[in-house]
Every structure is written in structure tokens, then in C-alpha cells.
């Protein structure tokens, strides 16, 4: 029985150490869970912010492209007016006049 009573303090000591280790591991797990939660929240916020910035950038690119196209159209139209290139409707009107004159000439030939 002497051996058993000597071993008991040692067992009690290891049980306390094991219990403290379990408590420490549980506390570490809780802290880890909190940290993972904070990181997840931060990642979600960053992802949402990145999506917002991408959406804004896309809108700006579309708007700038439309503005660029409008500006180019205006410049080309102005340049064509200065060079006096006839518009489609003017060419159509001239063709109609030519057709009419051609018919008149053919009638005069007969």
C-alpha cells in the first residue's frame, strides 16, 4: 500500500497537468475560432469592396468608351463637313435627280 500512496500524488499531478492542458487547448481553440471569424469577416469585406471597385471601374470604362465614341463621331462628322463630303441623303437626292435627267434625255432622243 505504500507504493500506491506514493504513486497517487504523481497521478494527481499528471491529472492536474492534463486538465490544465485541456483548458489551455480549449481556450486556444476558442481564440482560434474568434480569429478565424474576424479573418472571415475581413475577407468578406475585402471581397465585397473588391467587387464594388470592379463594378465602379467597369461603369467608368463603359462611360468613357461611350464618351470617346461620341467625341470621335463628332470630330469625323465635323471633318467631313469641312472637306464637304456629301452625306448619304445628299447622294441619294443627286442620284434621283440624275435618274430624272437621264429619263428626260432619253425622251428627247426619241
Secondary structure, DSSP 8 states (H G I E B T S, - for coil): -HHHHHHHHHHHHHHHHHHHHHHHHHHHHHHHHHHHHHHHHHHHHHHHHHHHHHHHHHHHHHHHHHHHHHHHHHHHHHHHHHHT---HHHHHHHHHHHHHHHHHHHHHH-
